[in-house]
Amino acid sequence: MAEEDQPQGASDEAEYRMTVRGLLRARAETDGAAAAIRAPGRRPMTYQGLLAHIDETAARLAALGVRRGDRVAAVLPNGPEMATAFLAASACATSAPLNPGYRAEDYEFFLSDLEAKVLLVQADSESPAIEVARDLGISIVHLTVDADAPAGSFTLHSEVSGAAVEPADVLAVDERDVALVLHTSGTTSRPKIVPLSHANICTSAANIATALALTPDDRCLNVMPLFHIHGLMGATLSTLSAGASVVCTPGFDQQLFFTWVEECSPTWYTAVPTMHQAILARAPRNAAIIEGARLRFLRSSSASLPPQVMTALGETFGAPVVEGYGMTEATHQMTSNPLPPRPRKAGAVGLAAGPEVRIADETENRLLASDATGEVVISGPNVTPGYEAN
C-alpha cells in the first residue's frame, strides 16, 4: 500500500490530511490548555480535554458497533454537549444532527432516509424520535450530562449494542470520508441528503476563519441551532479551526442575550436577521452592557439582512456588521462582506470567500460576465461532491 493510501489512525503522527480530529489535534498540540468549548455558568473544556473526549466517545461508539461511515443521528438540545457530540460523531463516523422540534412523522422520514445506525438522545429525553428509531431498528444511545464537569462533557450508554469495533478503526478516517450529512430544506422538492466530507468542512472552517480574521483571542457567542450548517460551521468549527473558543448557548433567547454578552465576553456573534432585529429591540435597555462589550464585529447569514438593520446594528454596537452568503451544499459560506478597512455594502453579500463564484446563463451551460444577470454557480473544495442518490 502506498504511503498516501495509509489510513490515518488515532496514533498516526502524519496527520497531514484534513479531518475533524486532525484539525482539533493540531490545536491541542499548539495550546492544549486553551479553552475550546464554553457555556454560560459552566467551566470550559480545553482543547486537550476536547480531543480526549472525542477519542473516548469514539471508543464508546466503536464498542457499541458503530463503524467508520455509519450514520450517527443526534436529537439533542442546543448547547455544549450537542457541539461535542457533533465533533465526536464526525471524527469517527458520520454525524447526522436533527431538529429536536420535529414531529414523529418527520423523524420517520429523516431517520429512514439517513439509514441511521444509532440515535443519540439525552438520558431524560421524551422525544418522539426514540419510538420511531425503535420501530426502525435503530439503536438508542443515551447521553448523560454532568453539570459539574467541563462544558461539553457527557457519557454514553445504550439499550443494545452491535459487534464491537476497534477504536483505531473508526478513527482511521481520511479527508474523503463523509463527516456530516444534512438535508436540504425541501422548499422546492423532496429534501435531499447533502454529504459533506472532512475536506469540505475543514476547508470551509478555514475559509470562514480567514474571512473573519479569527485568532485564538476570539470568542464566539453561538445562538444558532446546531442541527443547521450556520451554527455548525459558521460559529462552531470555524472558531475551533482558529484555536479560539465558542460559547454554546441553549439557543437564541432575546431575554438572555445581553446577560450572555456580559457574562461570556464574546468578541463576535453570528445570527440570522430576525435574531438581530430582536436584539436591536432590547438594546436600549442594555446600553451599559453594550458599552462594556468587546465585540469587534457582528455577523449575519442564512437570510438577507435589510440595509437599515445592518446600519442600526453597526451604530448600536459600534462594530462592523459582516454579512455572509452561503448554503448547505457549500458547507455554509460562499461570499462575505469584508472587515474594515475594506468597505461593506449594505444589501450586498460581499466578495467570494472560499469557493470560486461565477454567474452563468440560467438555461445554457455557459459562464457570463461578472456584471451580467444570471444564476450563481460555485466550485471549490468546500462544495459537496453531489446529492446522495440523486
JOVEN-V78773 format. One record per pair of residues at least 4 apart in sequence whose ideal C-beta (glycine too) atoms are under 7 Angstrom apart, sorted by the first residue. I is the first residue (numbers start at 1). J is the second residue. D is the distance in whole Angstrom. If there is no record, write none. Layout:
I&J&D / I&J&D
//
This chain:
1&5&5 / 1&6&6 / 7&172&4 / 7&174&7 / 8&12&5 / 8&15&6 / 8&17&6 / 8&19&7 / 8&172&6 / 8&173&7 / 8&174&6 / 9&168&5 / 9&171&6 / 9&172&5 / 10&55&6 / 10&167&7 / 10&168&5 / 10&171&4 / 15&22&4 / 15&25&6 / 17&22&6 / 17&174&5 / 17&175&4 / 18&22&6 / 18&23&7 / 18&175&5 / 18&198&6 / 18&199&5 / 18&202&4 / 18&203&7 / 19&23&7 / 19&173&6 / 19&174&7 / 19&175&6 / 19&198&4 / 19&202&7 / 20&24&7 / 20&87&6 / 20&90&5 / 20&91&5 / 20&179&6 / 20&198&6 / 20&201&7 / 21&25&6 / 21&54&6 / 21&91&4 / 21&171&6 / 22&26&6 / 23&27&7 / 23&202&5 / 23&241&6 / 24&28&6 / 24&47&7 / 24&50&6 / 24&51&5 / 24&54&7 / 24&240&7 / 25&29&6 / 25&51&6 / 26&30&6 / 27&47&5 / 27&240&7 / 27&243&5 / 28&32&5 / 28&47&4 / 28&48&5 / 28&51&4 / 30&243&6 / 31&47&7 / 31&216&7 / 31&243&6 / 32&46&6 / 32&47&5 / 32&48&3 / 33&46&5 / 33&48&7 / 34&46&6 / 34&47&6 / 34&216&6 / 34&243&6 / 35&44&4 / 35&46&6 / 35&245&4 / 36&45&6 / 36&46&6 / 36&47&5 / 36&50&5 / 36&240&6 / 36&245&6 / 37&44&6 / 37&45&4 / 37&50&6 / 37&80&5 / 37&83&6 / 37&84&6 / 37&151&5 / 37&152&4 / 37&246&6 / 37&248&6 / 38&44&5 / 38&151&6 / 38&245&5 / 38&246&7 / 38&247&4 / 38&248&7 / 38&264&7 / 39&79&6 / 39&80&4 / 39&151&4 / 39&247&7 / 39&248&5 / 40&249&6 / 40&260&6 / 40&263&6 / 40&264&6 / 42&80&7 / 42&151&4 / 43&150&5 / 43&151&7 / 44&150&6 / 44&151&6 / 44&245&7 / 45&49&5 / 45&50&5 / 45&53&7 / 45&150&4 / 45&151&5 / 45&152&5 / 45&153&7 / 46&50&7 / 47&51&6 / 48&52&7 / 49&53&6 / 49&150&6 / 50&54&6 / 50&84&7 / 50&152&7 / 51&55&7 / 52&56&6 / 53&57&6 / 53&84&6 / 53&152&7 / 53&153&6 / 54&58&6 / 54&87&6 / 54&88&5 / 54&91&5 / 55&59&6 / 56&60&6 / 57&61&6 / 57&88&4 / 57&156&7 / 58&62&6 / 58&88&6 / 58&91&6 / 58&92&4 / 58&167&6 / 58&170&6 / 58&171&6 / 59&63&6 / 59&167&4 / 60&64&7 / 60&156&5 / 61&66&4 / 61&72&7 / 61&92&6 / 61&93&7 / 61&170&7 / 62&66&6 / 62&164&7 / 62&165&4 / 62&166&7 / 62&167&5 / 62&170&5 / 63&161&7 / 63&164&5 / 64&118&7 / 64&139&7 / 64&141&7 / 64&158&5 / 64&161&4 / 64&162&7 / 65&161&6 / 65&162&2 / 65&163&5 / 65&164&6 / 65&165&6 / 66&70&5 / 66&72&6 / 66&93&5 / 66&117&6 / 66&118&6 / 66&165&7 / 66&170&7 / 67&165&5 / 67&170&6 / 68&92&7 / 68&93&6 / 68&169&6 / 68&170&5 / 68&172&7 / 68&173&6 / 68&177&7 / 69&93&7 / 69&94&6 / 69&177&7 / 70&93&5 / 70&94&7 / 70&117&4 / 71&94&5 / 71&96&5 / 71&114&5 / 71&115&6 / 71&116&4 / 71&117&6 / 71&181&7 / 72&89&4 / 72&93&5 / 72&94&7 / 72&95&6 / 72&96&6 / 72&117&7 / 72&118&6 / 72&120&6 / 73&96&4 / 73&98&6 / 73&111&6 / 73&114&6 / 73&116&4 / 73&119&5 / 73&120&7 / 74&82&7 / 74&85&5 / 74&86&7 / 74&89&7 / 74&95&7 / 74&96&7 / 74&97&5 / 74&98&7 / 74&120&4 / 75&98&5 / 75&100&5 / 75&119&7 / 75&121&5 / 75&127&5 / 75&129&4 / 76&81&6 / 76&82&4 / 76&85&6 / 76&100&7 / 76&120&6 / 76&121&7 / 76&122&6 / 76&143&7 / 77&82&7 / 77&100&6 / 77&122&7 / 77&250&7 / 78&82&6 / 78&225&6 / 78&226&6 / 78&249&7 / 78&250&5 / 78&251&4 / 79&248&5 / 79&250&5 / 80&84&6 / 80&151&4 / 80&152&4 / 80&248&4 / 81&85&6 / 81&143&6 / 81&145&6 / 81&152&6 / 81&154&5 / 82&86&6 / 82&226&5 / 83&87&7 / 83&152&6 / 83&226&6 / 83&236&6 / 83&248&5 / 84&88&6 / 84&152&4 / 85&89&6 / 85&120&6 / 85&143&7 / 86&90&6 / 86&95&5 / 86&97&6 / 86&226&6 / 86&232&6 / 87&91&6 / 88&92&7 / 89&93&6 / 89&95&4 / 90&95&4 / 90&179&4 / 90&180&6 / 91&171&7 / 92&170&4 / 92&171&5 / 92&173&7 / 93&170&6 / 94&178&5 / 94&179&6 / 94&180&7 / 94&181&6 / 95&179&7 / 95&180&5 / 96&114&5 / 96&116&6 / 96&181&5 / 97&226&6 / 97&227&4 / 98&102&6 / 98&110&6 / 98&227&6 / 99&227&5 / 100&127&6 / 102&106&4 / 102&107&5 / 103&128&6 / 104&108&6 / 104&128&4 / 104&132&6 / 105&109&7 / 106&110&6 / 107&111&5 / 107&128&6 / 107&129&4 / 107&132&4 / 108&112&6 / 108&132&5 / 109&113&6 / 110&114&6 / 110&183&7 / 111&116&5 / 111&132&6 / 111&133&6 / 111&136&6 / 111&138&6 / 112&136&6 / 113&193&7 / 114&181&7 / 116&138&5 / 117&139&7 / 118&138&6 / 118&139&5 / 118&141&5 / 119&129&6 / 119&133&4 / 119&138&5 / 119&140&6 / 119&141&7 / 120&141&5 / 120&143&6 / 121&125&4 / 121&127&6 / 121&129&7 / 121&130&6 / 121&140&7 / 121&142&6 / 121&143&7 / 122&143&5 / 123&142&4 / 123&143&6 / 123&144&5 / 125&130&7 / 128&132&6 / 129&133&6 / 130&134&7 / 130&140&6 / 131&135&6 / 132&136&6 / 133&138&4 / 133&140&6 / 134&140&7 / 139&158&6 / 139&159&7 / 139&160&5 / 140&158&7 / 140&159&5 / 141&156&5 / 141&158&5 / 142&156&7 / 142&157&5 / 143&154&5 / 143&156&6 / 144&154&6 / 144&155&5 / 145&154&5 / 146&153&6 / 149&153&4 / 151&248&7 / 165&169&5 / 165&170&6 / 167&171&6 / 168&172&6 / 173&177&4 / 173&198&6 / 175&197&6 / 175&198&5 / 175&199&4 / 176&197&6 / 176&199&7 / 177&197&6 / 177&198&6 / 178&195&4 / 178&196&7 / 178&197&6 / 179&196&6 / 179&197&6 / 179&198&5 / 179&201&6 / 180&196&5 / 180&201&6 / 181&193&5 / 181&194&7 / 181&195&5 / 182&194&5 / 182&229&6 / 182&328&5 / 183&191&4 / 183&192&7 / 183&193&6 / 184&191&5 / 184&192&5 / 184&194&6 / 184&328&6 / 185&191&7 / 186&190&6 / 186&191&4 / 192&387&4 / 192&390&5 / 193&387&6 / 193&388&4 / 194&328&5 / 194&329&6 / 194&384&5 / 194&387&6 / 195&384&6 / 195&388&5 / 196&200&4 / 196&201&5 / 196&331&5 / 196&384&6 / 198&202&6 / 199&203&6 / 199&381&6 / 200&204&6 / 200&331&5 / 200&382&5 / 200&384&6 / 201&205&6 / 201&233&7 / 201&237&6 / 201&331&5 / 202&206&7 / 203&207&6 / 203&381&5 / 203&382&4 / 204&208&6 / 204&233&5 / 204&331&4 / 204&332&6 / 204&333&6 / 204&354&7 / 204&382&4 / 205&209&6 / 205&233&6 / 205&237&4 / 205&238&5 / 205&241&4 / 206&210&6 / 206&241&6 / 207&211&6 / 207&333&6 / 207&353&6 / 207&354&3 / 207&382&6 / 208&212&6 / 208&233&7 / 208&234&6 / 208&238&4 / 208&332&7 / 208&333&5 / 209&214&4 / 209&238&5 / 209&241&5 / 209&242&4 / 211&333&7 / 211&336&4 / 211&353&4 / 212&322&7 / 213&339&6 / 214&218&5 / 214&238&7 / 214&239&7 / 214&242&4 / 214&244&6 / 215&242&6 / 215&244&7 / 216&242&7 / 216&243&4 / 216&244&6 / 218&239&7 / 218&242&7 / 218&244&4 / 218&267&5 / 218&268&7 / 219&244&6 / 219&245&5 / 219&247&6 / 219&264&7 / 219&265&7 / 219&266&5 / 219&267&5 / 220&235&5 / 220&239&4 / 220&244&7 / 220&246&5 / 220&247&7 / 220&266&6 / 220&268&6 / 220&269&7 / 221&247&5 / 221&249&7 / 221&260&6 / 221&261&7 / 221&264&6 / 221&266&4 / 221&269&4 / 222&231&6 / 222&235&4 / 222&236&6 / 222&246&5 / 222&247&6 / 222&248&6 / 222&249&6 / 223&249&5 / 223&251&7 / 223&252&4 / 223&257&7 / 223&269&7 / 223&271&6 / 223&275&6 / 224&228&6 / 224&230&5 / 224&231&3 / 224&234&7 / 224&235&6 / 224&270&6 / 224&271&7 / 225&231&5 / 225&251&6 / 226&231&5 / 226&232&6 / 226&236&7 / 228&232&7 / 229&233&5 / 229&328&5 / 229&331&7 / 229&332&5 / 230&234&5 / 230&301&6 / 230&302&5 / 230&332&6 / 231&235&5 / 231&236&6 / 232&236&6 / 232&237&6 / 233&237&5 / 233&238&6 / 233&331&6 / 233&332&4 / 234&238&6 / 234&270&5 / 234&301&6 / 234&324&7 / 234&332&5 / 234&333&7 / 235&239&6 / 235&246&6 / 235&270&5 / 236&240&7 / 236&246&5 / 237&241&6 / 238&242&7 / 239&244&5 / 239&245&7 / 239&246&4 / 240&246&7 / 247&260&7 / 247&264&5 / 247&266&6 / 249&260&6 / 252&271&7 / 252&275&5 / 253&257&6 / 254&278&4 / 254&279&7 / 254&282&6 / 256&260&6 / 257&261&7 / 257&279&6 / 258&262&6 / 258&282&7 / 258&286&4 / 258&289&5 / 259&263&6 / 260&264&5 / 261&266&6 / 261&289&6 / 261&293&5 / 262&289&5 / 265&294&6 / 266&295&7 / 267&294&6 / 267&295&6 / 267&296&5 / 268&295&6 / 268&296&6 / 268&297&5 / 268&298&7 / 268&299&6 / 269&298&6 / 270&299&4 / 270&301&6 / 271&275&4 / 271&276&6 / 271&300&6 / 272&300&7 / 272&302&5 / 272&303&5 / 273&277&6 / 273&300&6 / 273&303&5 / 273&305&5 / 273&306&7 / 273&309&6 / 274&278&7 / 275&279&6 / 276&280&6 / 276&300&6 / 276&305&7 / 276&309&6 / 276&313&6 / 277&281&7 / 277&309&6 / 278&282&7 / 279&283&6 / 280&309&7 / 280&312&6 / 280&313&7 / 280&316&6 / 282&286&6 / 283&290&6 / 283&316&5 / 286&290&6 / 287&291&6 / 288&292&7 / 289&293&6 / 290&316&7 / 290&317&6 / 295&317&6 / 295&319&5 / 296&319&6 / 297&319&5 / 297&320&5 / 297&322&5 / 297&339&6 / 298&313&6 / 298&317&6 / 298&319&6 / 298&321&5 / 299&322&5 / 299&324&6 / 300&305&4 / 300&321&7 / 300&323&5 / 301&323&7 / 301&324&4 / 301&326&6 / 305&309&6 / 305&310&5 / 305&323&5 / 307&311&6 / 307&346&4 / 307&347&5 / 308&312&6 / 309&313&6 / 310&314&7 / 310&321&5 / 310&323&7 / 310&346&5 / 311&315&6 / 311&346&6 / 312&316&6 / 313&317&6 / 313&321&5 / 314&319&7 / 314&320&6 / 314&321&5 / 320&339&6 / 320&340&5 / 320&344&6 / 322&336&6 / 322&337&5 / 322&339&6 / 322&344&7 / 323&337&5 / 323&349&6 / 323&350&6 / 324&333&5 / 324&335&7 / 324&336&5 / 325&334&5 / 325&335&5 / 325&349&4 / 326&330&6 / 326&332&4 / 326&333&5 / 326&334&5 / 327&334&7 / 329&383&6 / 329&384&5 / 330&334&5 / 330&355&6 / 330&378&6 / 330&382&6 / 330&383&5 / 331&382&5 / 333&353&6 / 333&354&6 / 334&354&7 / 334&355&6 / 334&357&6 / 334&378&6 / 335&349&5 / 335&350&5 / 335&351&6 / 335&352&6 / 335&353&5 / 335&357&6 / 336&350&5 / 336&351&7 / 336&353&4 / 337&344&4 / 337&345&7 / 337&350&4 / 338&342&4 / 338&344&7 / 338&350&6 / 338&351&6 / 352&356&7 / 352&357&4 / 354&380&6 / 354&382&5 / 355&378&4 / 355&379&6 / 355&380&3 / 355&382&6 / 355&383&6 / 356&378&7 / 356&379&5 / 356&380&6 / 357&376&7 / 357&378&5 / 358&367&5 / 358&377&5 / 359&368&5 / 359&370&7 / 359&372&5 / 359&374&4 / 359&376&7 / 360&366&7 / 360&367&5 / 360&368&6 / 360&374&5 / 360&375&5 / 360&377&5 / 361&366&5 / 361&368&6 / 361&374&6 / 362&374&6 / 362&375&5 / 368&372&4 / 368&374&5 / 378&383&6 / 379&383&6
//
